[in-house]
Amino acid sequence: MAEPVTTDAQESDYKEDRHGYAQRWDLELKAARKELEKWHRQATMVVERFEDQRHDSHTGDTRWNLYWANVTTQQGLLYGRTPQVDVARRFADTKDVQGRTAAELLERLLNTEIHDGQDGYSAALENVLFDRLVPGMGVGRVRYEVETETVTVEARTDAAGAVMAEGFSEVRKKREDALVDYVPWPDYLYSPCRVPSEKRWEAFKAFMSRSDLVERFGEVGQLVPLNAKRAGSSDMEREWQATPWARAEVWEIWDKERLEVVWHVEGYHVVLDVKPDKLQLDDFFPTPSKPLIANATTSKLVPKPDFAMAQDLYNSIDDLSTRIDMIQKALKVAGIHDKTLGDLQRLLLEGGENVLIPAENWPALQGQGGLKGAIDFFPLADLVAALTHLREQREVEIQALYQITGWSDIMRGQAVDPRETATATTSKARFGGVRVQRLQDEFARYASDLQRLKAEVIAKHFD
């Protein structure tokens, strides 16, 4: 078990400059990573399990991949079609023309961008749902983009050449967008806390090239070490050398206590930039206030993947499947016979039906008691009995797994027993539907919260 990051330091011990900020955020990020370290290991293992990645010691195993089947079934149940946004006034006053018009404008704008795919909302929701079902936490965020241009207005004069209006230059918006982004679970950290309301900060990791760094941060971008780790590498500590394709891991940190956004590269002696909060969202953070998280408790806001809650049954079913496969491969007609009676193997090797094979040493064969005395076949009856027992035991454990996960045979599309009453069938469907309905409500709430954040950005910042 990893030891927590402990220190006697206080925030006041760090100077209010870029050097002090860098030291403080190095400590904050390290503490957050320690808090989530166990979950990160579990999440990596669960993703590998879903993808059926096998290490060398398990290449010969047989997997009954019920986990993949359960996840894909849940994906279909939870997100089958593109959502529709409904913007309504809280109070339907007949004289509130402005409120009705604003609601209609927001509803049209949000739905149009969803169906046109301009804001990445649908793709982000799919990825967020997958991360909730497999690693255990899905993260989406809103982002405001604006592109400006400088417009020069010429001075106006009358016929006599007298200046009626002075010329001027002004910065105008050329384009603005409120976008929804998916955040991969390894690229998201937050302050250790018990419940979401205690969260002090959250951070999003971005991989930036040298040119990106210089364009965004100016001269300091030339000095930042390109220390991004190789994507997908099993050795998470292996770093890229400084090549033209290397990247820097830049953390965009939203600090709710100071109402500012900080950009920082871990280990670098100064932060890259500090800006005040420009989104001015009611809850400050660009993510929904209640995360889409699996099996968290009120003692610690750390996900627990669904797979971990039933992993012993999943592994036991795989062990039984491996044994069943080995026995099935051993089921073949084989035996031992007296090598002096060479004609015996022709009974099995030569094709044809109703065939009599002449025996050259018939007296010797008769002296050994005929075929039964000369041939001893492999005991298939014992293997068949073991195979039957293993299959029955596997079915028992599969049913136990569905009891734990809440999946009834109705929801899995399995045929109903004709002897089963309508009451029993309804009870099964209700039993499985309780958990699915709760997850549906949770996912719908998160999808709505993302749109609420986007609507808030539009209302506060769009012209």
DRENBA-887254 format. One record per residue (C-alpha): residue number from 1; residue in three letters; x, y, z. Coordinates in Angstrom, 3 decimals. Layout:
N
domar_gukol_east_north_up
NUM_ALA_X_Y_Z
...
end
This chain:
463
domar_gukol_east_north_up
1_MET_0.000_0.000_0.000
2_ALA_1.401_3.377_-1.024
3_GLU_2.238_5.760_1.781
4_PRO_0.385_9.081_1.669
5_VAL_2.307_12.215_0.840
6_THR_2.827_14.015_4.150
7_THR_4.467_17.333_4.850
8_ASP_4.508_19.959_7.560
9_ALA_4.594_22.746_4.993
10_GLN_1.791_25.293_4.671
11_GLU_0.686_27.271_1.643
12_SER_2.039_30.397_3.290
13_ASP_5.537_28.864_3.172
14_TYR_5.626_29.275_-0.610
15_LYS_6.315_32.650_-2.141
16_GLU_3.629_34.362_-4.169
17_ASP_5.634_34.213_-7.372
18_ARG_6.125_31.748_-10.207
19_HIS_8.883_29.894_-8.334
20_GLY_6.735_29.448_-5.231
21_TYR_3.744_28.405_-7.318
22_ALA_5.839_25.742_-9.060
23_GLN_6.974_24.254_-5.737
24_ARG_3.439_24.254_-4.371
25_TRP_1.887_22.598_-7.422
26_ASP_4.612_19.962_-7.589
27_LEU_3.563_18.927_-4.076
28_GLU_-0.185_19.130_-4.824
29_LEU_0.066_16.991_-7.965
30_LYS_2.255_14.432_-6.218
31_ALA_-0.252_14.101_-3.369
32_ALA_-3.155_13.695_-5.809
33_ARG_-1.307_11.052_-7.793
34_LYS_-0.536_9.124_-4.588
35_GLU_-4.213_9.235_-3.613
36_LEU_-5.262_7.766_-6.989
37_GLU_-2.298_5.415_-7.461
38_LYS_-4.142_2.216_-6.513
39_TRP_-7.107_3.104_-8.720
40_HIS_-4.795_3.890_-11.658
41_ARG_-3.254_0.419_-11.363
42_GLN_-6.696_-1.209_-11.152
43_ALA_-7.999_0.845_-14.081
44_THR_-5.049_-0.157_-16.277
45_MET_-5.636_-3.823_-15.425
46_VAL_-9.383_-3.587_-16.125
47_VAL_-8.836_-1.914_-19.522
48_GLU_-6.394_-4.689_-20.444
49_ARG_-8.983_-7.246_-19.331
50_PHE_-11.684_-5.647_-21.487
51_GLU_-9.319_-5.667_-24.488
52_ASP_-8.349_-9.292_-23.657
53_GLN_-4.668_-8.455_-23.451
54_ARG_-2.769_-11.397_-21.986
55_HIS_0.667_-11.592_-20.437
56_ASP_3.055_-14.396_-21.334
57_SER_2.080_-16.458_-18.281
58_HIS_-1.579_-16.532_-19.384
59_THR_-1.314_-17.010_-23.163
60_GLY_-2.631_-20.580_-22.928
61_ASP_-5.646_-19.699_-20.789
62_THR_-9.202_-19.834_-22.077
63_ARG_-11.375_-16.853_-21.215
64_TRP_-15.138_-16.826_-21.017
65_ASN_-15.231_-13.075_-21.650
66_LEU_-18.460_-12.229_-19.874
67_TYR_-16.992_-8.907_-18.779
68_TRP_-16.694_-7.669_-22.374
69_ALA_-20.240_-8.877_-23.064
70_ASN_-21.650_-7.117_-19.989
71_VAL_-19.933_-3.813_-20.784
72_THR_-21.001_-3.730_-24.428
73_THR_-24.567_-4.589_-23.408
74_GLN_-24.592_-1.737_-20.901
75_GLN_-23.247_0.661_-23.526
76_GLY_-26.150_-0.206_-25.803
77_LEU_-28.700_0.197_-23.016
78_LEU_-27.321_3.496_-21.730
79_TYR_-26.483_5.366_-24.938
80_GLY_-28.517_4.235_-27.888
81_ARG_-29.255_7.547_-29.588
82_THR_-28.109_11.155_-29.699
83_PRO_-29.650_13.156_-26.841
84_GLN_-31.982_16.113_-27.348
85_VAL_-31.613_19.272_-25.282
86_ASP_-34.730_20.813_-23.768
87_VAL_-34.268_24.358_-22.423
88_ALA_-37.231_25.593_-20.410
89_ARG_-37.915_28.468_-18.060
90_ARG_-38.239_27.649_-14.395
91_PHE_-41.399_29.756_-14.156
92_ALA_-43.618_29.840_-17.248
93_ASP_-44.815_33.420_-16.854
94_THR_-46.909_34.475_-19.844
95_LYS_-45.403_37.971_-19.902
96_ASP_-41.786_36.796_-19.707
97_VAL_-41.074_37.221_-23.410
98_GLN_-37.337_37.700_-22.935
99_GLY_-36.992_34.487_-20.905
100_ARG_-38.987_32.476_-23.443
101_THR_-36.943_33.859_-26.344
102_ALA_-33.626_33.206_-24.569
103_ALA_-34.653_29.614_-23.782
104_GLU_-35.648_28.992_-27.388
105_LEU_-32.374_30.462_-28.670
106_LEU_-30.287_28.289_-26.352
107_GLU_-32.267_25.145_-27.189
108_ARG_-31.893_25.655_-30.937
109_LEU_-28.198_26.469_-30.675
110_LEU_-27.352_23.505_-28.440
111_ASN_-29.333_20.968_-30.497
112_THR_-27.970_22.268_-33.801
113_GLU_-24.362_21.862_-32.677
114_ILE_-25.042_18.380_-31.299
115_HIS_-26.517_17.101_-34.550
116_ASP_-23.913_18.866_-36.703
117_GLY_-21.143_17.369_-34.591
118_GLN_-19.449_20.744_-34.282
119_ASP_-18.704_20.639_-30.567
120_GLY_-17.644_16.997_-30.113
121_TYR_-20.410_16.423_-27.560
122_SER_-21.656_13.053_-28.852
123_ALA_-18.166_11.600_-29.246
124_ALA_-17.194_12.889_-25.809
125_LEU_-20.265_11.254_-24.225
126_GLU_-19.408_7.869_-25.739
127_ASN_-15.871_8.027_-24.345
128_VAL_-17.062_9.302_-20.962
129_LEU_-19.528_6.403_-20.698
130_PHE_-16.838_3.847_-21.581
131_ASP_-14.516_5.247_-18.912
132_ARG_-17.311_5.060_-16.337
133_LEU_-18.087_1.415_-17.162
134_VAL_-14.500_0.159_-17.464
135_PRO_-11.840_2.225_-15.600
136_GLY_-14.467_3.641_-13.248
137_MET_-14.638_7.388_-13.920
138_GLY_-15.593_9.387_-17.011
139_VAL_-14.621_13.043_-17.370
140_GLY_-15.931_15.678_-19.782
141_ARG_-15.293_19.417_-19.702
142_VAL_-16.417_22.581_-21.469
143_ARG_-14.071_24.988_-23.162
144_TYR_-14.564_28.453_-24.603
145_GLU_-12.680_29.371_-27.761
146_VAL_-12.650_32.826_-29.287
147_GLU_-10.792_34.118_-32.325
148_THR_-10.393_37.879_-32.643
149_GLU_-9.283_40.288_-35.328
150_THR_-8.299_43.943_-35.359
151_VAL_-10.637_46.091_-37.412
152_THR_-9.659_49.616_-38.523
153_VAL_-12.446_52.125_-39.060
154_GLU_-11.493_55.060_-41.287
155_ALA_-12.184_58.628_-40.221
156_ARG_-15.294_60.241_-41.700
157_THR_-15.157_63.704_-43.248
158_ASP_-17.696_66.038_-44.798
159_ALA_-17.611_67.528_-48.300
160_ALA_-15.347_70.316_-47.112
161_GLY_-12.846_67.854_-45.665
162_ALA_-13.683_68.546_-42.054
163_VAL_-13.374_65.487_-39.768
164_MET_-16.789_64.366_-38.580
165_ALA_-15.602_61.218_-36.780
166_GLU_-12.121_60.157_-35.843
167_GLY_-10.771_56.860_-37.201
168_PHE_-10.018_54.108_-34.759
169_SER_-9.017_50.463_-34.436
170_GLU_-10.794_47.899_-32.297
171_VAL_-10.546_44.195_-31.535
172_ARG_-13.635_42.269_-32.560
173_LYS_-14.662_38.642_-32.261
174_LYS_-14.187_36.755_-35.494
175_ARG_-15.380_33.378_-34.188
176_GLU_-16.417_31.927_-30.841
177_ASP_-17.279_28.402_-29.759
178_ALA_-18.326_26.579_-26.606
179_LEU_-16.879_23.096_-26.959
180_VAL_-17.247_19.863_-25.004
181_ASP_-14.055_17.821_-24.626
182_TYR_-13.470_14.285_-23.445
183_VAL_-10.689_13.999_-20.853
184_PRO_-8.878_10.622_-20.721
185_TRP_-8.884_9.255_-17.178
186_PRO_-5.048_9.140_-16.804
187_ASP_-4.920_12.850_-17.728
188_TYR_-7.135_14.059_-14.893
189_LEU_-6.153_14.809_-11.292
190_TYR_-7.924_16.570_-8.446
191_SER_-7.276_17.441_-4.827
192_PRO_-7.791_14.566_-2.372
193_CYS_-11.239_14.930_-0.826
194_ARG_-14.163_12.977_0.591
195_VAL_-17.006_14.393_-1.502
196_PRO_-17.074_16.568_-4.657
197_SER_-17.992_19.731_-2.750
198_GLU_-14.624_19.596_-0.938
199_LYS_-12.596_19.591_-4.152
200_ARG_-10.138_22.515_-4.079
201_TRP_-8.652_22.144_-7.546
202_GLU_-8.664_19.925_-10.593
203_ALA_-6.099_19.569_-13.370
204_PHE_-6.089_18.450_-17.007
205_LYS_-2.971_17.198_-18.768
206_ALA_-2.116_18.271_-22.312
207_PHE_0.790_17.094_-24.459
208_MET_2.406_20.077_-26.184
209_SER_5.193_20.198_-28.763
210_ARG_7.935_22.797_-28.713
211_SER_6.156_24.952_-31.272
212_ASP_2.905_24.720_-29.285
213_LEU_4.715_25.800_-26.117
214_VAL_6.338_28.809_-27.761
215_GLU_3.085_29.890_-29.405
216_ARG_1.154_29.647_-26.141
217_PHE_3.694_30.707_-23.489
218_GLY_6.273_32.746_-25.390
219_GLU_9.965_32.617_-24.493
220_VAL_9.498_30.297_-21.516
221_GLY_8.215_27.691_-23.952
222_GLN_11.738_27.393_-25.369
223_LEU_13.096_26.275_-21.993
224_VAL_10.496_23.742_-20.877
225_PRO_11.849_20.152_-20.861
226_LEU_10.092_17.806_-23.268
227_ASN_9.494_15.010_-20.806
228_ALA_6.296_13.326_-22.054
229_LYS_6.253_9.584_-21.432
230_ARG_5.766_7.125_-24.245
231_ALA_2.031_6.631_-24.786
232_GLY_0.907_3.083_-24.058
233_SER_4.279_1.976_-22.712
234_SER_4.177_-0.574_-19.916
235_ASP_7.079_1.263_-18.282
236_MET_5.354_4.455_-17.157
237_GLU_8.663_5.982_-16.059
238_ARG_10.313_5.660_-19.444
239_GLU_10.793_9.117_-20.926
240_TRP_11.283_10.253_-24.451
241_GLN_14.525_11.891_-25.374
242_ALA_14.383_15.462_-26.658
243_THR_13.423_14.787_-30.268
244_PRO_11.305_16.888_-32.657
245_TRP_8.368_14.602_-31.816
246_ALA_8.729_14.762_-28.039
247_ARG_6.091_16.480_-25.952
248_ALA_5.862_18.290_-22.645
249_GLU_3.225_17.282_-20.097
250_VAL_1.524_20.564_-19.289
251_TRP_-1.016_20.560_-16.478
252_GLU_-3.859_23.078_-16.723
253_ILE_-4.837_23.543_-13.083
254_TRP_-8.107_25.167_-12.028
255_ASP_-7.604_26.521_-8.499
256_LYS_-10.980_27.208_-6.885
257_GLU_-9.479_28.740_-3.751
258_ARG_-7.716_31.504_-5.687
259_LEU_-10.135_31.591_-8.634
260_GLU_-7.341_31.305_-11.154
261_VAL_-5.956_28.917_-13.764
262_VAL_-2.304_27.818_-13.635
263_TRP_-0.242_26.065_-16.331
264_HIS_2.602_24.001_-14.948
265_VAL_5.081_21.283_-15.984
266_GLU_6.014_19.044_-13.063
267_GLY_9.622_19.492_-12.019
268_TYR_10.081_22.776_-13.865
269_HIS_11.247_25.595_-11.574
270_VAL_8.530_28.106_-12.544
271_VAL_4.915_27.862_-13.621
272_LEU_4.332_28.683_-17.274
273_ASP_1.374_31.015_-16.801
274_VAL_-1.239_32.191_-14.314
275_LYS_-4.531_33.753_-15.400
276_PRO_-7.706_34.757_-13.565
277_ASP_-10.835_32.703_-14.176
278_LYS_-12.376_33.957_-17.431
279_LEU_-15.277_31.539_-17.710
280_GLN_-16.916_32.824_-14.515
281_LEU_-18.980_29.664_-14.108
282_ASP_-21.234_29.409_-11.071
283_ASP_-19.331_26.390_-9.710
284_PHE_-15.958_27.584_-11.109
285_PHE_-14.827_24.210_-12.486
286_PRO_-15.343_23.468_-16.230
287_THR_-16.596_19.972_-15.330
288_PRO_-19.969_18.936_-13.829
289_SER_-20.011_19.414_-10.075
290_LYS_-20.977_15.761_-9.500
291_PRO_-18.554_13.404_-11.290
292_LEU_-19.536_10.274_-13.217
293_ILE_-17.753_7.902_-10.874
294_ALA_-18.090_4.219_-9.966
295_ASN_-18.563_2.924_-6.427
296_ALA_-17.161_5.939_-4.581
297_THR_-17.871_6.346_-0.878
298_THR_-18.235_9.388_1.363
299_SER_-14.892_8.632_3.047
300_LYS_-12.792_9.089_-0.101
301_LEU_-13.589_10.341_-3.602
302_VAL_-11.738_7.555_-5.415
303_PRO_-13.363_5.314_-8.075
304_LYS_-13.635_1.553_-7.783
305_PRO_-14.140_-0.186_-11.150
306_ASP_-17.235_-2.381_-11.424
307_PHE_-15.012_-5.264_-12.502
308_ALA_-13.193_-5.188_-9.155
309_MET_-16.471_-5.837_-7.308
310_ALA_-16.901_-9.205_-9.060
311_GLN_-13.369_-10.057_-10.194
312_ASP_-13.159_-13.286_-8.157
313_LEU_-16.160_-14.714_-10.009
314_TYR_-14.846_-13.550_-13.400
315_ASN_-11.466_-15.198_-12.676
316_SER_-13.056_-18.391_-11.354
317_ILE_-15.196_-18.722_-14.501
318_ASP_-12.064_-18.296_-16.620
319_ASP_-10.240_-20.988_-14.600
320_LEU_-13.125_-23.395_-15.136
321_SER_-13.200_-22.558_-18.852
322_THR_-9.474_-23.297_-19.129
323_ARG_-9.945_-26.706_-17.481
324_ILE_-12.944_-27.489_-19.689
325_ASP_-10.938_-26.610_-22.797
326_MET_-8.028_-28.837_-21.710
327_ILE_-10.328_-31.808_-21.087
328_GLN_-12.122_-31.305_-24.411
329_LYS_-8.777_-31.434_-26.198
330_ALA_-7.991_-34.685_-24.379
331_LEU_-11.262_-36.313_-25.482
332_LYS_-10.146_-38.604_-28.293
333_VAL_-10.080_-42.311_-29.065
334_ALA_-6.663_-43.495_-27.901
335_GLY_-5.241_-46.588_-26.235
336_ILE_-2.486_-49.183_-26.022
337_HIS_-2.274_-52.562_-27.766
338_ASP_0.107_-55.508_-28.071
339_LYS_2.617_-54.479_-30.727
340_THR_2.961_-58.099_-31.896
341_LEU_-0.635_-57.847_-33.108
342_GLY_-0.070_-55.176_-35.740
343_ASP_-3.370_-55.703_-37.492
344_LEU_-5.337_-54.176_-34.590
345_GLN_-4.594_-50.539_-35.409
346_ARG_-6.015_-51.031_-38.912
347_LEU_-9.467_-51.132_-37.282
348_LEU_-9.161_-47.409_-36.495
349_LEU_-6.832_-46.168_-39.219
350_GLU_-8.502_-47.664_-42.276
351_GLY_-11.825_-46.185_-43.412
352_GLY_-14.938_-47.991_-44.502
353_GLU_-17.851_-49.698_-42.839
354_ASN_-18.700_-53.375_-42.371
355_VAL_-15.074_-54.334_-42.907
356_LEU_-13.416_-57.580_-41.816
357_ILE_-9.659_-57.373_-41.417
358_PRO_-7.715_-60.659_-41.639
359_ALA_-5.492_-61.311_-38.612
360_GLU_-2.127_-62.985_-39.223
361_ASN_-1.765_-64.094_-35.606
362_TRP_-5.305_-65.139_-34.771
363_PRO_-4.397_-67.869_-32.200
364_ALA_-2.355_-65.390_-30.162
365_LEU_-5.239_-62.884_-30.242
366_GLN_-7.668_-65.525_-29.069
367_GLY_-5.275_-66.557_-26.300
368_GLN_-5.320_-62.987_-24.899
369_GLY_-9.087_-62.931_-24.678
370_GLY_-9.858_-61.330_-28.046
371_LEU_-9.924_-57.592_-28.660
372_LYS_-10.694_-56.706_-25.045
373_GLY_-7.572_-58.434_-23.849
374_ALA_-5.318_-57.047_-26.582
375_ILE_-6.409_-53.373_-26.477
376_ASP_-6.799_-51.023_-23.507
377_PHE_-8.482_-47.728_-24.449
378_PHE_-8.028_-44.408_-22.667
379_PRO_-10.785_-44.062_-19.976
380_LEU_-13.054_-41.513_-21.656
381_ALA_-15.889_-42.056_-19.188
382_ASP_-13.938_-40.384_-16.368
383_LEU_-13.083_-37.390_-18.537
384_VAL_-16.681_-36.989_-19.729
385_ALA_-17.899_-37.103_-16.125
386_ALA_-15.344_-34.447_-15.095
387_LEU_-16.260_-32.320_-18.117
388_THR_-19.965_-32.473_-17.250
389_HIS_-19.283_-31.480_-13.646
390_LEU_-17.067_-28.549_-14.663
391_ARG_-19.699_-27.255_-17.082
392_GLU_-22.360_-27.449_-14.391
393_GLN_-20.119_-25.643_-11.911
394_ARG_-19.351_-22.943_-14.466
395_GLU_-23.057_-22.367_-15.008
396_VAL_-23.557_-22.056_-11.243
397_GLU_-20.834_-19.402_-11.029
398_ILE_-22.202_-17.544_-14.059
399_GLN_-25.567_-17.310_-12.321
400_ALA_-23.808_-16.088_-9.169
401_LEU_-22.039_-13.454_-11.275
402_TYR_-25.349_-12.222_-12.651
403_GLN_-26.674_-12.035_-9.095
404_ILE_-23.721_-9.814_-8.123
405_THR_-23.823_-7.612_-11.223
406_GLY_-27.619_-7.466_-11.353
407_TRP_-28.007_-8.848_-14.880
408_SER_-31.089_-11.012_-15.287
409_ASP_-31.489_-13.401_-18.236
410_ILE_-34.299_-11.177_-19.561
411_MET_-31.925_-8.232_-19.907
412_ARG_-29.272_-10.416_-21.525
413_GLY_-31.724_-11.501_-24.219
414_GLN_-31.748_-15.090_-23.003
415_ALA_-34.821_-17.187_-23.800
416_VAL_-37.356_-17.416_-21.020
417_ASP_-38.127_-20.834_-19.543
418_PRO_-41.638_-21.734_-20.849
419_ARG_-42.451_-23.186_-17.419
420_GLU_-41.737_-19.834_-15.776
421_THR_-44.699_-17.741_-14.684
422_ALA_-45.317_-14.196_-15.847
423_THR_-44.800_-12.997_-12.265
424_ALA_-41.346_-14.585_-12.112
425_THR_-40.374_-13.099_-15.471
426_THR_-41.517_-9.631_-14.394
427_SER_-39.617_-9.987_-11.126
428_LYS_-36.391_-10.809_-12.981
429_ALA_-36.762_-7.844_-15.280
430_ARG_-37.479_-5.530_-12.343
431_PHE_-34.512_-6.910_-10.385
432_GLY_-32.054_-6.121_-13.179
433_GLY_-33.787_-2.921_-14.187
434_VAL_-33.299_-1.254_-10.797
435_ARG_-29.522_-1.004_-11.214
436_VAL_-29.657_-0.197_-14.899
437_GLN_-32.218_2.552_-14.299
438_ARG_-30.001_4.096_-11.656
439_LEU_-27.022_4.080_-14.013
440_GLN_-29.202_5.485_-16.808
441_ASP_-30.302_8.323_-14.532
442_GLU_-26.712_8.989_-13.487
443_PHE_-25.468_9.120_-17.078
444_ALA_-28.413_11.278_-18.194
445_ARG_-27.706_13.660_-15.328
446_TYR_-24.054_13.957_-16.348
447_ALA_-24.955_14.507_-20.023
448_SER_-27.396_17.244_-18.955
449_ASP_-24.828_18.870_-16.664
450_LEU_-22.364_19.154_-19.551
451_GLN_-25.012_20.923_-21.617
452_ARG_-25.867_23.204_-18.698
453_LEU_-22.220_24.248_-18.472
454_LYS_-22.122_24.849_-22.207
455_ALA_-25.330_26.912_-22.040
456_GLU_-23.819_28.945_-19.202
457_VAL_-20.715_29.689_-21.276
458_ILE_-22.880_30.752_-24.215
459_ALA_-25.107_32.961_-22.075
460_LYS_-22.200_34.686_-20.351
461_HIS_-19.694_35.112_-23.172
462_PHE_-21.332_34.947_-26.601
463_ASP_-22.263_38.229_-28.294
end
